[in-house]
Amino acid sequence: MPPRDWGRPLVTFPKPGLWQVPTRLWHWDNPCELHLDRPRALFVVSFIGSVAPQGGGTLILSGSPRLLIQQERLLTASEQRG
């Protein structure tokens, strides 16, 4: 059976200059509570053009899904609702 939802594209257009790694305002594109018992999604990044060093705009950190799930488990119910 095919998936109900095939996901969505994320389009980022390059801007002049070097991209700096942000120190705040990070986000996760999927609710953590969906993944507490097991991973349920896959995030695929592909490029259709060349990307210069420090020219990207989407950052993926190794192990970040595991860290987010660990953080989600430590939050109280009121903190999870925002």
N, CA, C and O atoms as a MOPAC input file, in Angstrom:
PM7 MOZYME 1SCF
protein

 N      0.83800 1    -1.17300 1     0.00000 1
 C      0.00000 1     0.00000 1     0.00000 1
 C      0.89500 1     1.25300 1     0.00000 1
 O      1.80500 1     1.35400 1     0.82300 1
 N      0.65000 1     2.19400 1    -0.90100 1
 C      1.48100 1     3.40700 1    -0.94400 1
 C      1.22900 1     4.30100 1     0.27700 1
 O      0.15500 1     4.25000 1     0.87800 1
 N      2.22300 1     5.11800 1     0.63700 1
 C      2.04100 1     6.00600 1     1.79300 1
 C      0.92000 1     7.01200 1     1.55600 1
 O      0.65700 1     7.41200 1     0.42100 1
 N      0.26000 1     7.41600 1     2.64800 1
 C     -0.76800 1     8.46100 1     2.56900 1
 C     -0.15400 1     9.80500 1     2.19100 1
 O     -0.75000 1    10.58300 1     1.44600 1
 N      1.03700 1    10.07000 1     2.71000 1
 C      1.68200 1    11.36400 1     2.53100 1
 C      3.10000 1    11.14200 1     2.00400 1
 O      3.89700 1    10.45800 1     2.64600 1
 N      3.41200 1    11.70100 1     0.86400 1
 C      4.73600 1    11.53800 1     0.26800 1
 C      5.69400 1    12.63500 1     0.71100 1
 O      6.81200 1    12.72000 1     0.20200 1
 N      5.27500 1    13.46900 1     1.64500 1
 C      6.16100 1    14.50600 1     2.13900 1
 C      5.96200 1    15.81300 1     1.39700 1
 O      4.94400 1    16.03100 1     0.74000 1
 N      6.95900 1    16.67600 1     1.51800 1
 C      6.88200 1    17.98500 1     0.86700 1
 C      8.28000 1    18.44700 1     0.49700 1
 O      9.24700 1    18.09800 1     1.17400 1
 N      8.39600 1    19.21400 1    -0.54900 1
 C      9.72300 1    19.71000 1    -0.91800 1
 C     10.12400 1    20.90700 1    -0.05800 1
 O      9.27400 1    21.68300 1     0.37700 1
 N     11.39100 1    21.04300 1     0.17400 1
 C     11.96000 1    22.21200 1     0.83500 1
 C     12.89600 1    22.85200 1    -0.18500 1
 O     13.91200 1    22.26700 1    -0.56200 1
 N     12.55400 1    24.02700 1    -0.61500 1
 C     13.34800 1    24.70900 1    -1.63800 1
 C     14.07300 1    25.87400 1    -0.98200 1
 O     13.44400 1    26.72100 1    -0.34700 1
 N     15.38300 1    25.91800 1    -1.13100 1
 C     16.19600 1    26.99500 1    -0.59100 1
 C     17.00400 1    27.59400 1    -1.73500 1
 O     17.73600 1    26.88300 1    -2.42400 1
 N     16.87000 1    28.88500 1    -1.93200 1
 C     17.62600 1    29.55900 1    -2.98100 1
 C     18.87600 1    30.17100 1    -2.37800 1
 O     18.82500 1    30.74100 1    -1.28800 1
 N     20.00300 1    30.05700 1    -3.07800 1
 C     21.25800 1    30.59600 1    -2.53500 1
 C     21.22900 1    32.11700 1    -2.43200 1
 O     20.58100 1    32.79800 1    -3.22700 1
 N     21.94000 1    32.62800 1    -1.44500 1
 C     22.10700 1    34.06200 1    -1.25600 1
 C     23.60200 1    34.36100 1    -1.30300 1
 O     24.40700 1    33.49600 1    -0.95700 1
 N     23.98700 1    35.54900 1    -1.71900 1
 C     25.41600 1    35.86900 1    -1.76500 1
 C     26.04700 1    35.86300 1    -0.36900 1
 O     25.38200 1    36.15300 1     0.62500 1
 N     27.31200 1    35.53400 1    -0.31400 1
 C     28.04500 1    35.53400 1     0.94700 1
 C     28.05800 1    34.17100 1     1.60900 1
 O     27.38200 1    33.23800 1     1.17500 1
 N     28.84200 1    34.08000 1     2.66700 1
 C     28.97300 1    32.82600 1     3.39800 1
 C     27.81700 1    32.65100 1     4.36800 1
 O     27.34600 1    33.61900 1     4.96600 1
 N     27.36600 1    31.42700 1     4.51800 1
 C     26.31000 1    31.10600 1     5.46300 1
 C     26.95000 1    30.84300 1     6.81200 1
 O     27.92700 1    30.09900 1     6.90500 1
 N     26.41200 1    31.44500 1     7.85200 1
 C     26.92300 1    31.25900 1     9.20700 1
 C     26.00100 1    30.29800 1     9.96100 1
 O     24.77800 1    30.39100 1     9.85100 1
 N     26.57800 1    29.39500 1    10.71000 1
 C     25.78100 1    28.46400 1    11.49900 1
 C     25.04800 1    29.26100 1    12.57600 1
 O     25.68800 1    29.95600 1    13.36300 1
 N     23.71200 1    29.17200 1    12.62500 1
 C     22.97600 1    29.92600 1    13.63600 1
 C     23.24600 1    29.38900 1    15.04200 1
 O     23.48100 1    28.19500 1    15.22800 1
 N     23.20900 1    30.27000 1    16.00600 1
 C     23.43400 1    29.86000 1    17.40000 1
 C     22.13000 1    29.75900 1    18.17000 1
 O     22.13500 1    29.31700 1    19.31900 1
 N     21.00200 1    30.15900 1    17.56700 1
 C     19.68500 1    30.05200 1    18.19300 1
 C     18.63000 1    29.92400 1    17.10500 1
 O     18.93300 1    30.04800 1    15.91900 1
 N     17.40000 1    29.67700 1    17.50900 1
 C     16.25600 1    29.53500 1    16.59300 1
 C     16.37300 1    28.32400 1    15.68000 1
 O     16.03400 1    28.39800 1    14.49900 1
 N     16.84500 1    27.22400 1    16.21800 1
 C     16.85700 1    25.97000 1    15.47600 1
 C     15.44600 1    25.39500 1    15.50800 1
 O     14.66700 1    25.71100 1    16.40800 1
 N     15.11400 1    24.55800 1    14.54100 1
 C     13.80400 1    23.91600 1    14.54900 1
 C     13.91500 1    22.50000 1    14.02500 1
 O     14.90300 1    22.11100 1    13.40200 1
 N     12.87100 1    21.75000 1    14.29700 1
 C     12.74400 1    20.35500 1    13.85500 1
 C     11.49200 1    20.30800 1    13.01000 1
 O     10.45200 1    20.80800 1    13.43900 1
 N     11.55000 1    19.72900 1    11.82900 1
 C     10.44600 1    19.77700 1    10.86900 1
 C      9.36600 1    18.72200 1    11.08400 1
 O      8.49900 1    18.55500 1    10.22700 1
 N      9.39600 1    18.02400 1    12.18300 1
 C      8.42000 1    16.97500 1    12.40700 1
 C      8.17900 1    16.86200 1    13.91400 1
 O      9.13800 1    16.95900 1    14.68000 1
 N      6.94300 1    16.66000 1    14.36900 1
 C      6.69900 1    16.55100 1    15.80900 1
 C      7.45400 1    15.36300 1    16.41800 1
 O      7.34500 1    14.24200 1    15.92000 1
 N      8.20400 1    15.59800 1    17.47100 1
 C      9.00400 1    14.54000 1    18.10600 1
 C      8.15500 1    13.39800 1    18.63500 1
 O      8.57800 1    12.24300 1    18.60100 1
 N      6.93400 1    13.71800 1    19.13400 1
 C      6.12900 1    12.66200 1    19.75900 1
 C      5.77300 1    11.54000 1    18.78200 1
 O      5.45400 1    10.43200 1    19.21500 1
 N      5.82000 1    11.80400 1    17.47700 1
 C      5.55100 1    10.74600 1    16.49400 1
 C      6.65800 1     9.70100 1    16.46100 1
 O      6.45000 1     8.59800 1    15.95500 1
 N      7.82100 1    10.03100 1    16.98900 1
 C      8.99600 1     9.17500 1    16.85200 1
 C      9.50100 1     8.61200 1    18.18000 1
 O     10.59500 1     8.05100 1    18.23400 1
 N      8.72100 1     8.75400 1    19.24400 1
 C      9.21400 1     8.32400 1    20.55500 1
 C      9.46300 1     6.82500 1    20.63600 1
 O     10.43000 1     6.40800 1    21.27300 1
 N      8.62800 1     6.00500 1    20.01600 1
 C      8.83600 1     4.56000 1    20.09600 1
 C      9.76300 1     4.03900 1    18.99700 1
 O     10.48100 1     3.06200 1    19.20700 1
 N      9.75300 1     4.68000 1    17.83300 1
 C     10.65000 1     4.29100 1    16.72100 1
 C     10.62400 1     5.39900 1    15.67300 1
 O      9.65100 1     6.14800 1    15.59500 1
 N     11.67400 1     5.51300 1    14.87000 1
 C     11.67100 1     6.52000 1    13.80400 1
 C     10.56200 1     6.23000 1    12.78700 1
 O     10.36200 1     5.08000 1    12.39800 1
 N      9.84800 1     7.26900 1    12.36200 1
 C      8.73900 1     7.09400 1    11.43200 1
 C      8.87700 1     7.95900 1    10.17400 1
 O      7.94400 1     8.03200 1     9.37400 1
 N     10.00900 1     8.60200 1     9.99400 1
 C     10.16600 1     9.47800 1     8.84200 1
 C     11.62500 1     9.48200 1     8.40200 1
 O     12.52900 1     9.10100 1     9.14700 1
 N     11.81400 1     9.91700 1     7.19500 1
 C     13.15000 1    10.01900 1     6.62000 1
 C     13.26900 1    11.38300 1     5.96900 1
 O     12.38500 1    11.79100 1     5.21500 1
 N     14.33200 1    12.08200 1     6.24700 1
 C     14.56100 1    13.40400 1     5.65900 1
 C     15.67600 1    13.24700 1     4.63100 1
 O     16.80600 1    12.90700 1     4.98300 1
 N     15.36500 1    13.49000 1     3.38200 1
 C     16.32500 1    13.33600 1     2.29400 1
 C     16.71000 1    14.71500 1     1.77600 1
 O     15.83800 1    15.53800 1     1.49600 1
 N     18.00600 1    14.97000 1     1.64600 1
 C     18.49900 1    16.23200 1     1.11100 1
 C     19.22300 1    15.93300 1    -0.19200 1
 O     20.13300 1    15.10500 1    -0.23100 1
 N     18.82000 1    16.60300 1    -1.24100 1
 C     19.50900 1    16.44500 1    -2.52200 1
 C     19.71600 1    17.82300 1    -3.13700 1
 O     18.97900 1    18.76300 1    -2.84100 1
 N     20.70400 1    17.93000 1    -3.97800 1
 C     21.04900 1    19.19400 1    -4.60700 1
 C     20.88200 1    19.06300 1    -6.11600 1
 O     21.21300 1    18.02600 1    -6.69100 1
 N     20.37600 1    20.10100 1    -6.75200 1
 C     20.25600 1    20.08100 1    -8.21000 1
 C     21.25200 1    21.04200 1    -8.85600 1
 O     21.21100 1    21.26600 1   -10.06500 1
 N     22.13600 1    21.60000 1    -8.05400 1
 C     23.17800 1    22.49600 1    -8.54600 1
 C     24.36900 1    22.41800 1    -7.61200 1
 O     24.32400 1    21.74000 1    -6.58600 1
 N     25.43000 1    23.11500 1    -7.97400 1
 C     26.62200 1    23.08900 1    -7.13200 1
 C     26.41500 1    23.95200 1    -5.89500 1
 O     25.68100 1    24.94000 1    -5.92500 1
 N     27.06700 1    23.56700 1    -4.81800 1
 C     27.00600 1    24.30800 1    -3.56700 1
 C     28.44000 1    24.56800 1    -3.12400 1
 O     29.22000 1    23.63900 1    -2.91400 1
 N     28.76800 1    25.84100 1    -2.98600 1
 C     30.11700 1    26.21500 1    -2.56200 1
 C     30.30400 1    25.90800 1    -1.08200 1
 O     29.32300 1    25.84800 1    -0.34200 1
 N     31.55100 1    25.70900 1    -0.63300 1
 C     31.78100 1    25.53300 1     0.79900 1
 C     31.16700 1    26.69100 1     1.58900 1
 O     31.33100 1    27.85000 1     1.20800 1
 N     30.47600 1    26.39700 1     2.66300 1
 C     29.76600 1    27.34300 1     3.52100 1
 C     28.64700 1    28.05600 1     2.76900 1
 O     28.24800 1    29.15400 1     3.15600 1
 N     28.13500 1    27.44700 1     1.69800 1
 C     27.08100 1    28.06300 1     0.91200 1
 C     25.72300 1    27.42400 1     1.09400 1
 O     24.74600 1    27.86600 1     0.48900 1
 N     25.64300 1    26.38700 1     1.92100 1
 C     24.37100 1    25.69300 1     2.11300 1
 C     23.46400 1    26.39300 1     3.08900 1
 O     23.90000 1    27.29100 1     3.80900 1
 N     22.20500 1    25.99400 1     3.12600 1
 C     21.24900 1    26.60300 1     4.03000 1
 C     20.51000 1    25.60800 1     4.89300 1
 O     19.79600 1    26.01400 1     5.81000 1
 N     20.65500 1    24.31700 1     4.63600 1
 C     20.00800 1    23.28800 1     5.43400 1
 C     21.09900 1    22.50200 1     6.14300 1
 O     21.98900 1    21.93800 1     5.50700 1
 N     21.02100 1    22.47400 1     7.44500 1
 C     22.04500 1    21.80700 1     8.23700 1
 C     21.43100 1    20.61000 1     8.93400 1
 O     20.38000 1    20.71400 1     9.56700 1
 N     22.09200 1    19.48000 1     8.81300 1
 C     21.64500 1    18.27200 1     9.49300 1
 C     22.79500 1    17.81300 1    10.37500 1
 O     23.90400 1    17.59500 1     9.88700 1
 N     22.54000 1    17.66800 1    11.65700 1
 C     23.56600 1    17.25900 1    12.60100 1
 C     23.46100 1    15.77100 1    12.87200 1
 O     22.37500 1    15.25500 1    13.13500 1
 N     24.56500 1    15.09700 1    12.81000 1
 C     24.59200 1    13.67800 1    13.10500 1
 C     24.09800 1    13.43600 1    14.53200 1
 O     24.59800 1    14.05000 1    15.47500 1
 N     23.13500 1    12.55500 1    14.69000 1
 C     22.60400 1    12.23100 1    16.00600 1
 C     21.52900 1    13.18000 1    16.51200 1
 O     20.99500 1    12.96400 1    17.60000 1
 N     21.19000 1    14.23700 1    15.75200 1
 C     20.22100 1    15.21400 1    16.25700 1
 C     18.83200 1    14.62100 1    16.48500 1
 O     18.18300 1    15.01700 1    17.45300 1
 N     18.33200 1    13.70000 1    15.66000 1
 C     17.01500 1    13.12100 1    15.97400 1
 C     16.99600 1    12.44100 1    17.34400 1
 O     16.02500 1    12.56800 1    18.09100 1
 N     18.05900 1    11.72700 1    17.66700 1
 C     18.14200 1    11.04700 1    18.96300 1
 C     18.16000 1    12.07100 1    20.10100 1
 O     17.52500 1    11.85500 1    21.13300 1
 N     18.87900 1    13.18200 1    19.92200 1
 C     18.93300 1    14.22600 1    20.95900 1
 C     17.58200 1    14.90400 1    21.14200 1
 O     17.19100 1    15.20000 1    22.27200 1
 N     16.85900 1    15.15800 1    20.04600 1
 C     15.54700 1    15.78700 1    20.14100 1
 C     14.54200 1    14.89200 1    20.85300 1
 O     13.75200 1    15.36700 1    21.66800 1
 N     14.57100 1    13.60200 1    20.54800 1
 C     13.66600 1    12.65600 1    21.20900 1
 C     13.99100 1    12.57900 1    22.70000 1
 O     13.08000 1    12.52100 1    23.52700 1
 N     15.27500 1    12.57800 1    23.05100 1
 C     15.68000 1    12.56900 1    24.45800 1
 C     15.15900 1    13.82700 1    25.15400 1
 O     14.65300 1    13.74300 1    26.27300 1
 N     15.27400 1    14.97600 1    24.51800 1
 C     14.77700 1    16.22900 1    25.09300 1
 C     13.26100 1    16.19500 1    25.23600 1
 O     12.73500 1    16.63900 1    26.25600 1
 N     12.54700 1    15.67900 1    24.23900 1
 C     11.08500 1    15.59900 1    24.27700 1
 C     10.62100 1    14.75700 1    25.46600 1
 O      9.63700 1    15.10200 1    26.12100 1
 N     11.31400 1    13.67000 1    25.74600 1
 C     10.93700 1    12.80100 1    26.86100 1
 C     11.10100 1    13.49500 1    28.21500 1
 O     10.41800 1    13.13600 1    29.17400 1
 N     11.99300 1    14.47800 1    28.30700 1
 C     12.23000 1    15.17900 1    29.56000 1
 C     11.25400 1    16.31900 1    29.80500 1
 O     11.16900 1    16.82000 1    30.92600 1
 N     10.51600 1    16.74000 1    28.78500 1
 C      9.58000 1    17.86200 1    28.92800 1
 C      8.32200 1    17.42400 1    29.65900 1
 O      7.90500 1    16.27000 1    29.55700 1
 N      7.72200 1    18.34500 1    30.39500 1
 C      6.43200 1    18.06800 1    31.01500 1
 C      5.35600 1    18.22000 1    29.94200 1
 O      5.63400 1    18.74200 1    28.86300 1
 N      4.14600 1    17.77800 1    30.22000 1
 C      3.03500 1    17.86700 1    29.26000 1
 C      2.76300 1    19.31100 1    28.86400 1
 O      2.52600 1    19.58500 1    27.68800 1
 N      2.79200 1    20.26000 1    29.83300 1
 C      2.51500 1    21.66300 1    29.49900 1
 C      3.62500 1    22.25300 1    28.63800 1
 O      3.34600 1    23.08200 1    27.77200 1
 N      4.86400 1    21.85100 1    28.84900 1
 C      5.98000 1    22.33500 1    28.02300 1
 C      5.86300 1    21.80900 1    26.59400 1
 O      6.21400 1    22.51500 1    25.64900 1
 N      5.38000 1    20.58800 1    26.42400 1
 C      5.23800 1    20.00900 1    25.09100 1
 C      4.18800 1    20.71200 1    24.26700 1
 O      4.32100 1    20.80500 1    23.04700 1
 N      3.13900 1    21.21500 1    24.91000 1
 C      2.07100 1    21.90300 1    24.18000 1
 C      2.47800 1    23.31800 1    23.80600 1
 O      1.81100 1    23.94500 1    22.98300 1
 N      3.54200 1    23.83300 1    24.37900 1
 C      4.00300 1    25.17500 1    24.04900 1
 C      3.31400 1    26.19100 1    24.83400 1
 O      3.58700 1    27.38100 1    24.67800 1

